Amino acid sequence: MSKKQSVQFNCLTPILNVSNFRASMAYYIRKLGFAKIWEWGKPPGFGCISRDGIEFFLCHHGQGRPGTWLYISVGDVDALYKELRKRGATIVRPPKDEPWGMRECLVRDPDGHTIRFGQNKPAKDLKIKRVKVEARLEKRLAAVLKDLARQTNRTADEVLEETLLHTFEPVPGQEGQAVASPHAKHTFKVIEELKKKHGLDYDTHANYRFTEK
């Protein structure tokens, strides 16, 4: 096994110290929209919660200390703020534009742990002029593109622009092997559903084999 293959970081899982395991588990599930993955002990004092692929552990007086801060990047911090406020979460500060280019919202749990939910602020001063480009797409692929644009409140032009810009940026160390994707995990779930809906069953490199009827 080469050195490059022998060491690989797979994930990061923070551990939060909680004073009341049941109360904290209920808070994260009911107020913050997480799901319980597992719990351990009799009575349980250690457990795992997750939402959209983000997960961390809750530990009853065993590890860590109260007052820990976490940062979670989200796709739409304003929509999340509305959801959490409706759920009754403890909002420390509503969404605010920060000078470091982020829009962030602060939420606190029963043990004083603070979560910074944030997203990149879109640039507002990048003036552009769009031009028409003659392009024809495979029918099923075009259908997925149009539906994805509608479901993410964008135009097909905007989806294509974002996708192209990401593919123009190489993944360090994987040039020619991998490209960056603009899609979040929940968006990939939408894409998979749309692919099934429209019968798009070919792989990423299928366009090399396309032959028009």
PyMOL CGO cylinders between C-alpha atoms (Angstrom):
from pymol import cmd
from pymol.cgo import CYLINDER

trace = [
    CYLINDER, 0.00, 0.00, 0.00, 1.41, 3.40, -0.98, 0.3, 1, 1, 1, 1, 1, 1,
    CYLINDER, 1.41, 3.40, -0.98, 1.78, 6.29, 1.47, 0.3, 1, 1, 1, 1, 1, 1,
    CYLINDER, 1.78, 6.29, 1.47, -0.93, 8.16, -0.41, 0.3, 1, 1, 1, 1, 1, 1,
    CYLINDER, -0.93, 8.16, -0.41, -3.40, 5.33, 0.22, 0.3, 1, 1, 1, 1, 1, 1,
    CYLINDER, -3.40, 5.33, 0.22, -2.35, 4.51, 3.79, 0.3, 1, 1, 1, 1, 1, 1,
    CYLINDER, -2.35, 4.51, 3.79, -3.57, 7.76, 5.37, 0.3, 1, 1, 1, 1, 1, 1,
    CYLINDER, -3.57, 7.76, 5.37, -7.02, 9.10, 4.58, 0.3, 1, 1, 1, 1, 1, 1,
    CYLINDER, -7.02, 9.10, 4.58, -9.30, 11.32, 6.65, 0.3, 1, 1, 1, 1, 1, 1,
    CYLINDER, -9.30, 11.32, 6.65, -12.89, 10.11, 6.22, 0.3, 1, 1, 1, 1, 1, 1,
    CYLINDER, -12.89, 10.11, 6.22, -15.03, 12.36, 8.40, 0.3, 1, 1, 1, 1, 1, 1,
    CYLINDER, -15.03, 12.36, 8.40, -15.14, 14.71, 11.38, 0.3, 1, 1, 1, 1, 1, 1,
    CYLINDER, -15.14, 14.71, 11.38, -17.64, 14.05, 14.18, 0.3, 1, 1, 1, 1, 1, 1,
    CYLINDER, -17.64, 14.05, 14.18, -17.78, 16.57, 17.05, 0.3, 1, 1, 1, 1, 1, 1,
    CYLINDER, -17.78, 16.57, 17.05, -18.83, 15.34, 20.52, 0.3, 1, 1, 1, 1, 1, 1,
    CYLINDER, -18.83, 15.34, 20.52, -21.02, 17.61, 22.65, 0.3, 1, 1, 1, 1, 1, 1,
    CYLINDER, -21.02, 17.61, 22.65, -21.16, 17.28, 26.43, 0.3, 1, 1, 1, 1, 1, 1,
    CYLINDER, -21.16, 17.28, 26.43, -24.80, 17.36, 27.60, 0.3, 1, 1, 1, 1, 1, 1,
    CYLINDER, -24.80, 17.36, 27.60, -26.25, 17.48, 31.12, 0.3, 1, 1, 1, 1, 1, 1,
    CYLINDER, -26.25, 17.48, 31.12, -29.51, 15.72, 30.24, 0.3, 1, 1, 1, 1, 1, 1,
    CYLINDER, -29.51, 15.72, 30.24, -29.18, 13.21, 27.42, 0.3, 1, 1, 1, 1, 1, 1,
    CYLINDER, -29.18, 13.21, 27.42, -32.90, 12.72, 26.82, 0.3, 1, 1, 1, 1, 1, 1,
    CYLINDER, -32.90, 12.72, 26.82, -33.65, 16.45, 26.85, 0.3, 1, 1, 1, 1, 1, 1,
    CYLINDER, -33.65, 16.45, 26.85, -30.80, 17.24, 24.47, 0.3, 1, 1, 1, 1, 1, 1,
    CYLINDER, -30.80, 17.24, 24.47, -31.74, 14.44, 22.09, 0.3, 1, 1, 1, 1, 1, 1,
    CYLINDER, -31.74, 14.44, 22.09, -35.34, 15.70, 22.04, 0.3, 1, 1, 1, 1, 1, 1,
    CYLINDER, -35.34, 15.70, 22.04, -34.18, 19.29, 21.44, 0.3, 1, 1, 1, 1, 1, 1,
    CYLINDER, -34.18, 19.29, 21.44, -32.05, 18.41, 18.43, 0.3, 1, 1, 1, 1, 1, 1,
    CYLINDER, -32.05, 18.41, 18.43, -34.79, 16.26, 16.93, 0.3, 1, 1, 1, 1, 1, 1,
    CYLINDER, -34.79, 16.26, 16.93, -37.82, 18.47, 17.57, 0.3, 1, 1, 1, 1, 1, 1,
    CYLINDER, -37.82, 18.47, 17.57, -36.28, 21.94, 17.49, 0.3, 1, 1, 1, 1, 1, 1,
    CYLINDER, -36.28, 21.94, 17.49, -33.40, 21.58, 15.01, 0.3, 1, 1, 1, 1, 1, 1,
    CYLINDER, -33.40, 21.58, 15.01, -34.76, 18.90, 12.69, 0.3, 1, 1, 1, 1, 1, 1,
    CYLINDER, -34.76, 18.90, 12.69, -32.08, 16.26, 13.26, 0.3, 1, 1, 1, 1, 1, 1,
    CYLINDER, -32.08, 16.26, 13.26, -32.76, 12.53, 13.30, 0.3, 1, 1, 1, 1, 1, 1,
    CYLINDER, -32.76, 12.53, 13.30, -31.54, 10.03, 15.91, 0.3, 1, 1, 1, 1, 1, 1,
    CYLINDER, -31.54, 10.03, 15.91, -29.17, 7.51, 14.34, 0.3, 1, 1, 1, 1, 1, 1,
    CYLINDER, -29.17, 7.51, 14.34, -28.37, 5.46, 17.42, 0.3, 1, 1, 1, 1, 1, 1,
    CYLINDER, -28.37, 5.46, 17.42, -27.95, 5.65, 21.19, 0.3, 1, 1, 1, 1, 1, 1,
    CYLINDER, -27.95, 5.65, 21.19, -25.93, 3.53, 23.59, 0.3, 1, 1, 1, 1, 1, 1,
    CYLINDER, -25.93, 3.53, 23.59, -26.00, 2.64, 27.29, 0.3, 1, 1, 1, 1, 1, 1,
    CYLINDER, -26.00, 2.64, 27.29, -28.60, 1.75, 29.92, 0.3, 1, 1, 1, 1, 1, 1,
    CYLINDER, -28.60, 1.75, 29.92, -29.95, 4.31, 30.43, 0.3, 1, 1, 1, 1, 1, 1,
    CYLINDER, -29.95, 4.31, 30.43, -28.58, 5.78, 27.21, 0.3, 1, 1, 1, 1, 1, 1,
    CYLINDER, -28.58, 5.78, 27.21, -25.94, 8.44, 27.71, 0.3, 1, 1, 1, 1, 1, 1,
    CYLINDER, -25.94, 8.44, 27.71, -24.24, 8.48, 24.34, 0.3, 1, 1, 1, 1, 1, 1,
    CYLINDER, -24.24, 8.48, 24.34, -25.83, 8.86, 20.93, 0.3, 1, 1, 1, 1, 1, 1,
    CYLINDER, -25.83, 8.86, 20.93, -25.55, 10.05, 17.36, 0.3, 1, 1, 1, 1, 1, 1,
    CYLINDER, -25.55, 10.05, 17.36, -27.76, 12.54, 15.51, 0.3, 1, 1, 1, 1, 1, 1,
    CYLINDER, -27.76, 12.54, 15.51, -27.71, 13.53, 11.85, 0.3, 1, 1, 1, 1, 1, 1,
    CYLINDER, -27.71, 13.53, 11.85, -29.23, 15.90, 9.31, 0.3, 1, 1, 1, 1, 1, 1,
    CYLINDER, -29.23, 15.90, 9.31, -28.35, 16.00, 5.59, 0.3, 1, 1, 1, 1, 1, 1,
    CYLINDER, -28.35, 16.00, 5.59, -25.14, 14.07, 6.13, 0.3, 1, 1, 1, 1, 1, 1,
    CYLINDER, -25.14, 14.07, 6.13, -23.95, 16.26, 9.03, 0.3, 1, 1, 1, 1, 1, 1,
    CYLINDER, -23.95, 16.26, 9.03, -23.68, 14.24, 12.23, 0.3, 1, 1, 1, 1, 1, 1,
    CYLINDER, -23.68, 14.24, 12.23, -22.29, 14.54, 15.73, 0.3, 1, 1, 1, 1, 1, 1,
    CYLINDER, -22.29, 14.54, 15.73, -22.43, 12.75, 19.07, 0.3, 1, 1, 1, 1, 1, 1,
    CYLINDER, -22.43, 12.75, 19.07, -24.15, 13.71, 22.33, 0.3, 1, 1, 1, 1, 1, 1,
    CYLINDER, -24.15, 13.71, 22.33, -22.40, 12.52, 25.50, 0.3, 1, 1, 1, 1, 1, 1,
    CYLINDER, -22.40, 12.52, 25.50, -23.84, 12.71, 29.02, 0.3, 1, 1, 1, 1, 1, 1,
    CYLINDER, -23.84, 12.71, 29.02, -21.17, 14.41, 31.19, 0.3, 1, 1, 1, 1, 1, 1,
    CYLINDER, -21.17, 14.41, 31.19, -18.44, 12.31, 29.59, 0.3, 1, 1, 1, 1, 1, 1,
    CYLINDER, -18.44, 12.31, 29.59, -16.56, 14.23, 26.93, 0.3, 1, 1, 1, 1, 1, 1,
    CYLINDER, -16.56, 14.23, 26.93, -16.13, 17.87, 26.03, 0.3, 1, 1, 1, 1, 1, 1,
    CYLINDER, -16.13, 17.87, 26.03, -17.55, 20.77, 27.99, 0.3, 1, 1, 1, 1, 1, 1,
    CYLINDER, -17.55, 20.77, 27.99, -20.59, 23.08, 27.85, 0.3, 1, 1, 1, 1, 1, 1,
    CYLINDER, -20.59, 23.08, 27.85, -20.34, 26.15, 25.67, 0.3, 1, 1, 1, 1, 1, 1,
    CYLINDER, -20.34, 26.15, 25.67, -18.78, 24.55, 22.59, 0.3, 1, 1, 1, 1, 1, 1,
    CYLINDER, -18.78, 24.55, 22.59, -19.23, 26.33, 19.26, 0.3, 1, 1, 1, 1, 1, 1,
    CYLINDER, -19.23, 26.33, 19.26, -19.96, 24.50, 15.99, 0.3, 1, 1, 1, 1, 1, 1,
    CYLINDER, -19.96, 24.50, 15.99, -20.11, 25.84, 12.46, 0.3, 1, 1, 1, 1, 1, 1,
    CYLINDER, -20.11, 25.84, 12.46, -22.45, 24.24, 9.89, 0.3, 1, 1, 1, 1, 1, 1,
    CYLINDER, -22.45, 24.24, 9.89, -22.57, 25.42, 6.29, 0.3, 1, 1, 1, 1, 1, 1,
    CYLINDER, -22.57, 25.42, 6.29, -26.07, 25.42, 4.77, 0.3, 1, 1, 1, 1, 1, 1,
    CYLINDER, -26.07, 25.42, 4.77, -27.60, 26.20, 1.39, 0.3, 1, 1, 1, 1, 1, 1,
    CYLINDER, -27.60, 26.20, 1.39, -30.16, 28.79, 2.54, 0.3, 1, 1, 1, 1, 1, 1,
    CYLINDER, -30.16, 28.79, 2.54, -29.65, 30.23, 6.01, 0.3, 1, 1, 1, 1, 1, 1,
    CYLINDER, -29.65, 30.23, 6.01, -32.76, 32.44, 5.83, 0.3, 1, 1, 1, 1, 1, 1,
    CYLINDER, -32.76, 32.44, 5.83, -35.02, 29.48, 5.02, 0.3, 1, 1, 1, 1, 1, 1,
    CYLINDER, -35.02, 29.48, 5.02, -33.41, 27.51, 7.86, 0.3, 1, 1, 1, 1, 1, 1,
    CYLINDER, -33.41, 27.51, 7.86, -33.94, 30.42, 10.25, 0.3, 1, 1, 1, 1, 1, 1,
    CYLINDER, -33.94, 30.42, 10.25, -37.67, 30.48, 9.43, 0.3, 1, 1, 1, 1, 1, 1,
    CYLINDER, -37.67, 30.48, 9.43, -37.89, 26.71, 9.96, 0.3, 1, 1, 1, 1, 1, 1,
    CYLINDER, -37.89, 26.71, 9.96, -36.05, 26.74, 13.29, 0.3, 1, 1, 1, 1, 1, 1,
    CYLINDER, -36.05, 26.74, 13.29, -38.00, 29.72, 14.59, 0.3, 1, 1, 1, 1, 1, 1,
    CYLINDER, -38.00, 29.72, 14.59, -41.23, 27.89, 13.76, 0.3, 1, 1, 1, 1, 1, 1,
    CYLINDER, -41.23, 27.89, 13.76, -39.93, 24.78, 15.55, 0.3, 1, 1, 1, 1, 1, 1,
    CYLINDER, -39.93, 24.78, 15.55, -39.20, 26.84, 18.66, 0.3, 1, 1, 1, 1, 1, 1,
    CYLINDER, -39.20, 26.84, 18.66, -35.40, 26.62, 18.66, 0.3, 1, 1, 1, 1, 1, 1,
    CYLINDER, -35.40, 26.62, 18.66, -33.42, 29.03, 20.81, 0.3, 1, 1, 1, 1, 1, 1,
    CYLINDER, -33.42, 29.03, 20.81, -32.30, 31.69, 18.32, 0.3, 1, 1, 1, 1, 1, 1,
    CYLINDER, -32.30, 31.69, 18.32, -29.38, 33.75, 19.62, 0.3, 1, 1, 1, 1, 1, 1,
    CYLINDER, -29.38, 33.75, 19.62, -29.19, 35.93, 16.53, 0.3, 1, 1, 1, 1, 1, 1,
    CYLINDER, -29.19, 35.93, 16.53, -31.14, 35.93, 13.25, 0.3, 1, 1, 1, 1, 1, 1,
    CYLINDER, -31.14, 35.93, 13.25, -29.32, 35.85, 9.89, 0.3, 1, 1, 1, 1, 1, 1,
    CYLINDER, -29.32, 35.85, 9.89, -26.83, 38.67, 9.43, 0.3, 1, 1, 1, 1, 1, 1,
    CYLINDER, -26.83, 38.67, 9.43, -24.34, 39.55, 6.70, 0.3, 1, 1, 1, 1, 1, 1,
    CYLINDER, -24.34, 39.55, 6.70, -20.80, 39.34, 8.06, 0.3, 1, 1, 1, 1, 1, 1,
    CYLINDER, -20.80, 39.34, 8.06, -17.78, 41.33, 6.80, 0.3, 1, 1, 1, 1, 1, 1,
    CYLINDER, -17.78, 41.33, 6.80, -15.93, 38.07, 6.02, 0.3, 1, 1, 1, 1, 1, 1,
    CYLINDER, -15.93, 38.07, 6.02, -18.37, 37.27, 3.22, 0.3, 1, 1, 1, 1, 1, 1,
    CYLINDER, -18.37, 37.27, 3.22, -20.81, 35.01, 5.05, 0.3, 1, 1, 1, 1, 1, 1,
    CYLINDER, -20.81, 35.01, 5.05, -24.44, 35.30, 6.15, 0.3, 1, 1, 1, 1, 1, 1,
    CYLINDER, -24.44, 35.30, 6.15, -24.83, 33.62, 9.54, 0.3, 1, 1, 1, 1, 1, 1,
    CYLINDER, -24.83, 33.62, 9.54, -27.45, 32.74, 12.14, 0.3, 1, 1, 1, 1, 1, 1,
    CYLINDER, -27.45, 32.74, 12.14, -26.66, 31.70, 15.74, 0.3, 1, 1, 1, 1, 1, 1,
    CYLINDER, -26.66, 31.70, 15.74, -28.64, 29.00, 17.59, 0.3, 1, 1, 1, 1, 1, 1,
    CYLINDER, -28.64, 29.00, 17.59, -28.08, 27.67, 21.12, 0.3, 1, 1, 1, 1, 1, 1,
    CYLINDER, -28.08, 27.67, 21.12, -28.92, 24.31, 22.70, 0.3, 1, 1, 1, 1, 1, 1,
    CYLINDER, -28.92, 24.31, 22.70, -29.91, 23.55, 26.36, 0.3, 1, 1, 1, 1, 1, 1,
    CYLINDER, -29.91, 23.55, 26.36, -26.27, 23.23, 27.46, 0.3, 1, 1, 1, 1, 1, 1,
    CYLINDER, -26.27, 23.23, 27.46, -25.08, 26.50, 25.96, 0.3, 1, 1, 1, 1, 1, 1,
    CYLINDER, -25.08, 26.50, 25.96, -23.53, 24.95, 22.85, 0.3, 1, 1, 1, 1, 1, 1,
    CYLINDER, -23.53, 24.95, 22.85, -23.80, 27.48, 20.02, 0.3, 1, 1, 1, 1, 1, 1,
    CYLINDER, -23.80, 27.48, 20.02, -24.23, 26.53, 16.37, 0.3, 1, 1, 1, 1, 1, 1,
    CYLINDER, -24.23, 26.53, 16.37, -23.27, 29.02, 13.67, 0.3, 1, 1, 1, 1, 1, 1,
    CYLINDER, -23.27, 29.02, 13.67, -25.32, 28.22, 10.58, 0.3, 1, 1, 1, 1, 1, 1,
    CYLINDER, -25.32, 28.22, 10.58, -23.92, 30.09, 7.60, 0.3, 1, 1, 1, 1, 1, 1,
    CYLINDER, -23.92, 30.09, 7.60, -23.81, 30.43, 3.83, 0.3, 1, 1, 1, 1, 1, 1,
    CYLINDER, -23.81, 30.43, 3.83, -21.67, 32.31, 1.35, 0.3, 1, 1, 1, 1, 1, 1,
    CYLINDER, -21.67, 32.31, 1.35, -23.09, 35.69, 0.43, 0.3, 1, 1, 1, 1, 1, 1,
    CYLINDER, -23.09, 35.69, 0.43, -23.74, 35.94, -3.31, 0.3, 1, 1, 1, 1, 1, 1,
    CYLINDER, -23.74, 35.94, -3.31, -21.88, 38.73, -5.05, 0.3, 1, 1, 1, 1, 1, 1,
    CYLINDER, -21.88, 38.73, -5.05, -24.22, 41.62, -5.85, 0.3, 1, 1, 1, 1, 1, 1,
    CYLINDER, -24.22, 41.62, -5.85, -21.91, 43.77, -7.94, 0.3, 1, 1, 1, 1, 1, 1,
    CYLINDER, -21.91, 43.77, -7.94, -20.89, 41.38, -10.71, 0.3, 1, 1, 1, 1, 1, 1,
    CYLINDER, -20.89, 41.38, -10.71, -22.55, 42.92, -13.75, 0.3, 1, 1, 1, 1, 1, 1,
    CYLINDER, -22.55, 42.92, -13.75, -22.88, 40.59, -16.73, 0.3, 1, 1, 1, 1, 1, 1,
    CYLINDER, -22.88, 40.59, -16.73, -24.44, 40.41, -20.16, 0.3, 1, 1, 1, 1, 1, 1,
    CYLINDER, -24.44, 40.41, -20.16, -25.89, 37.11, -21.33, 0.3, 1, 1, 1, 1, 1, 1,
    CYLINDER, -25.89, 37.11, -21.33, -25.75, 36.00, -24.95, 0.3, 1, 1, 1, 1, 1, 1,
    CYLINDER, -25.75, 36.00, -24.95, -27.57, 33.21, -26.75, 0.3, 1, 1, 1, 1, 1, 1,
    CYLINDER, -27.57, 33.21, -26.75, -25.60, 30.06, -27.46, 0.3, 1, 1, 1, 1, 1, 1,
    CYLINDER, -25.60, 30.06, -27.46, -26.81, 27.48, -29.91, 0.3, 1, 1, 1, 1, 1, 1,
    CYLINDER, -26.81, 27.48, -29.91, -27.03, 24.23, -27.99, 0.3, 1, 1, 1, 1, 1, 1,
    CYLINDER, -27.03, 24.23, -27.99, -29.02, 21.03, -28.29, 0.3, 1, 1, 1, 1, 1, 1,
    CYLINDER, -29.02, 21.03, -28.29, -29.28, 18.51, -25.45, 0.3, 1, 1, 1, 1, 1, 1,
    CYLINDER, -29.28, 18.51, -25.45, -30.38, 14.90, -25.23, 0.3, 1, 1, 1, 1, 1, 1,
    CYLINDER, -30.38, 14.90, -25.23, -34.13, 14.92, -24.59, 0.3, 1, 1, 1, 1, 1, 1,
    CYLINDER, -34.13, 14.92, -24.59, -34.10, 13.24, -21.16, 0.3, 1, 1, 1, 1, 1, 1,
    CYLINDER, -34.10, 13.24, -21.16, -31.14, 15.29, -19.98, 0.3, 1, 1, 1, 1, 1, 1,
    CYLINDER, -31.14, 15.29, -19.98, -32.90, 18.49, -21.04, 0.3, 1, 1, 1, 1, 1, 1,
    CYLINDER, -32.90, 18.49, -21.04, -36.02, 17.44, -19.13, 0.3, 1, 1, 1, 1, 1, 1,
    CYLINDER, -36.02, 17.44, -19.13, -34.00, 16.85, -15.93, 0.3, 1, 1, 1, 1, 1, 1,
    CYLINDER, -34.00, 16.85, -15.93, -32.27, 20.22, -16.37, 0.3, 1, 1, 1, 1, 1, 1,
    CYLINDER, -32.27, 20.22, -16.37, -35.57, 22.10, -16.75, 0.3, 1, 1, 1, 1, 1, 1,
    CYLINDER, -35.57, 22.10, -16.75, -37.19, 20.37, -13.77, 0.3, 1, 1, 1, 1, 1, 1,
    CYLINDER, -37.19, 20.37, -13.77, -34.11, 20.88, -11.60, 0.3, 1, 1, 1, 1, 1, 1,
    CYLINDER, -34.11, 20.88, -11.60, -34.15, 24.58, -12.43, 0.3, 1, 1, 1, 1, 1, 1,
    CYLINDER, -34.15, 24.58, -12.43, -37.83, 24.86, -11.49, 0.3, 1, 1, 1, 1, 1, 1,
    CYLINDER, -37.83, 24.86, -11.49, -37.42, 22.95, -8.23, 0.3, 1, 1, 1, 1, 1, 1,
    CYLINDER, -37.42, 22.95, -8.23, -34.43, 25.08, -7.15, 0.3, 1, 1, 1, 1, 1, 1,
    CYLINDER, -34.43, 25.08, -7.15, -36.06, 28.37, -8.18, 0.3, 1, 1, 1, 1, 1, 1,
    CYLINDER, -36.06, 28.37, -8.18, -33.60, 29.10, -10.96, 0.3, 1, 1, 1, 1, 1, 1,
    CYLINDER, -33.60, 29.10, -10.96, -33.55, 29.28, -14.73, 0.3, 1, 1, 1, 1, 1, 1,
    CYLINDER, -33.55, 29.28, -14.73, -31.96, 26.58, -16.87, 0.3, 1, 1, 1, 1, 1, 1,
    CYLINDER, -31.96, 26.58, -16.87, -29.38, 29.21, -17.86, 0.3, 1, 1, 1, 1, 1, 1,
    CYLINDER, -29.38, 29.21, -17.86, -28.35, 29.71, -14.23, 0.3, 1, 1, 1, 1, 1, 1,
    CYLINDER, -28.35, 29.71, -14.23, -28.03, 25.96, -13.58, 0.3, 1, 1, 1, 1, 1, 1,
    CYLINDER, -28.03, 25.96, -13.58, -25.85, 25.55, -16.67, 0.3, 1, 1, 1, 1, 1, 1,
    CYLINDER, -25.85, 25.55, -16.67, -23.67, 28.53, -15.75, 0.3, 1, 1, 1, 1, 1, 1,
    CYLINDER, -23.67, 28.53, -15.75, -23.09, 27.22, -12.22, 0.3, 1, 1, 1, 1, 1, 1,
    CYLINDER, -23.09, 27.22, -12.22, -22.32, 23.71, -13.50, 0.3, 1, 1, 1, 1, 1, 1,
    CYLINDER, -22.32, 23.71, -13.50, -19.90, 24.92, -16.16, 0.3, 1, 1, 1, 1, 1, 1,
    CYLINDER, -19.90, 24.92, -16.16, -18.04, 27.23, -13.78, 0.3, 1, 1, 1, 1, 1, 1,
    CYLINDER, -18.04, 27.23, -13.78, -17.54, 24.36, -11.34, 0.3, 1, 1, 1, 1, 1, 1,
    CYLINDER, -17.54, 24.36, -11.34, -16.25, 22.00, -14.04, 0.3, 1, 1, 1, 1, 1, 1,
    CYLINDER, -16.25, 22.00, -14.04, -13.76, 24.66, -15.15, 0.3, 1, 1, 1, 1, 1, 1,
    CYLINDER, -13.76, 24.66, -15.15, -12.16, 24.51, -11.67, 0.3, 1, 1, 1, 1, 1, 1,
    CYLINDER, -12.16, 24.51, -11.67, -9.97, 21.41, -11.21, 0.3, 1, 1, 1, 1, 1, 1,
    CYLINDER, -9.97, 21.41, -11.21, -9.99, 19.29, -8.07, 0.3, 1, 1, 1, 1, 1, 1,
    CYLINDER, -9.99, 19.29, -8.07, -6.40, 19.59, -6.74, 0.3, 1, 1, 1, 1, 1, 1,
    CYLINDER, -6.40, 19.59, -6.74, -4.48, 16.39, -7.34, 0.3, 1, 1, 1, 1, 1, 1,
    CYLINDER, -4.48, 16.39, -7.34, -7.28, 14.87, -9.44, 0.3, 1, 1, 1, 1, 1, 1,
    CYLINDER, -7.28, 14.87, -9.44, -7.02, 16.92, -12.62, 0.3, 1, 1, 1, 1, 1, 1,
    CYLINDER, -7.02, 16.92, -12.62, -8.58, 15.01, -15.49, 0.3, 1, 1, 1, 1, 1, 1,
    CYLINDER, -8.58, 15.01, -15.49, -10.06, 12.46, -13.07, 0.3, 1, 1, 1, 1, 1, 1,
    CYLINDER, -10.06, 12.46, -13.07, -12.59, 14.44, -11.03, 0.3, 1, 1, 1, 1, 1, 1,
    CYLINDER, -12.59, 14.44, -11.03, -14.43, 17.74, -11.32, 0.3, 1, 1, 1, 1, 1, 1,
    CYLINDER, -14.43, 17.74, -11.32, -16.07, 19.93, -8.73, 0.3, 1, 1, 1, 1, 1, 1,
    CYLINDER, -16.07, 19.93, -8.73, -19.86, 19.80, -8.39, 0.3, 1, 1, 1, 1, 1, 1,
    CYLINDER, -19.86, 19.80, -8.39, -22.08, 22.70, -7.34, 0.3, 1, 1, 1, 1, 1, 1,
    CYLINDER, -22.08, 22.70, -7.34, -24.78, 20.41, -5.95, 0.3, 1, 1, 1, 1, 1, 1,
    CYLINDER, -24.78, 20.41, -5.95, -25.42, 19.81, -2.26, 0.3, 1, 1, 1, 1, 1, 1,
    CYLINDER, -25.42, 19.81, -2.26, -26.41, 16.38, -0.93, 0.3, 1, 1, 1, 1, 1, 1,
    CYLINDER, -26.41, 16.38, -0.93, -30.11, 17.22, -0.84, 0.3, 1, 1, 1, 1, 1, 1,
    CYLINDER, -30.11, 17.22, -0.84, -29.90, 18.49, -4.44, 0.3, 1, 1, 1, 1, 1, 1,
    CYLINDER, -29.90, 18.49, -4.44, -28.37, 15.20, -5.56, 0.3, 1, 1, 1, 1, 1, 1,
    CYLINDER, -28.37, 15.20, -5.56, -31.41, 13.46, -4.07, 0.3, 1, 1, 1, 1, 1, 1,
    CYLINDER, -31.41, 13.46, -4.07, -33.66, 15.70, -6.19, 0.3, 1, 1, 1, 1, 1, 1,
    CYLINDER, -33.66, 15.70, -6.19, -31.54, 14.95, -9.27, 0.3, 1, 1, 1, 1, 1, 1,
    CYLINDER, -31.54, 14.95, -9.27, -31.79, 11.19, -8.71, 0.3, 1, 1, 1, 1, 1, 1,
    CYLINDER, -31.79, 11.19, -8.71, -35.58, 11.44, -8.46, 0.3, 1, 1, 1, 1, 1, 1,
    CYLINDER, -35.58, 11.44, -8.46, -35.73, 13.50, -11.67, 0.3, 1, 1, 1, 1, 1, 1,
    CYLINDER, -35.73, 13.50, -11.67, -33.48, 11.03, -13.48, 0.3, 1, 1, 1, 1, 1, 1,
    CYLINDER, -33.48, 11.03, -13.48, -35.88, 8.22, -12.58, 0.3, 1, 1, 1, 1, 1, 1,
    CYLINDER, -35.88, 8.22, -12.58, -38.86, 10.35, -13.57, 0.3, 1, 1, 1, 1, 1, 1,
    CYLINDER, -38.86, 10.35, -13.57, -37.48, 11.03, -17.04, 0.3, 1, 1, 1, 1, 1, 1,
    CYLINDER, -37.48, 11.03, -17.04, -35.79, 7.66, -17.59, 0.3, 1, 1, 1, 1, 1, 1,
    CYLINDER, -35.79, 7.66, -17.59, -32.27, 9.08, -17.66, 0.3, 1, 1, 1, 1, 1, 1,
    CYLINDER, -32.27, 9.08, -17.66, -30.40, 5.83, -17.11, 0.3, 1, 1, 1, 1, 1, 1,
    CYLINDER, -30.40, 5.83, -17.11, -27.04, 6.40, -18.79, 0.3, 1, 1, 1, 1, 1, 1,
    CYLINDER, -27.04, 6.40, -18.79, -23.74, 7.22, -17.07, 0.3, 1, 1, 1, 1, 1, 1,
    CYLINDER, -23.74, 7.22, -17.07, -21.58, 10.34, -16.96, 0.3, 1, 1, 1, 1, 1, 1,
    CYLINDER, -21.58, 10.34, -16.96, -19.56, 9.44, -20.05, 0.3, 1, 1, 1, 1, 1, 1,
    CYLINDER, -19.56, 9.44, -20.05, -22.49, 8.33, -22.20, 0.3, 1, 1, 1, 1, 1, 1,
    CYLINDER, -22.49, 8.33, -22.20, -22.38, 11.44, -24.41, 0.3, 1, 1, 1, 1, 1, 1,
    CYLINDER, -22.38, 11.44, -24.41, -19.30, 10.00, -26.14, 0.3, 1, 1, 1, 1, 1, 1,
    CYLINDER, -19.30, 10.00, -26.14, -21.63, 7.29, -27.47, 0.3, 1, 1, 1, 1, 1, 1,
    CYLINDER, -21.63, 7.29, -27.47, -24.59, 9.51, -28.43, 0.3, 1, 1, 1, 1, 1, 1,
    CYLINDER, -24.59, 9.51, -28.43, -25.77, 9.03, -32.00, 0.3, 1, 1, 1, 1, 1, 1,
    CYLINDER, -25.77, 9.03, -32.00, -28.72, 11.11, -33.15, 0.3, 1, 1, 1, 1, 1, 1,
    CYLINDER, -28.72, 11.11, -33.15, -31.62, 9.35, -34.86, 0.3, 1, 1, 1, 1, 1, 1,
]
cmd.load_cgo(trace, "trace")
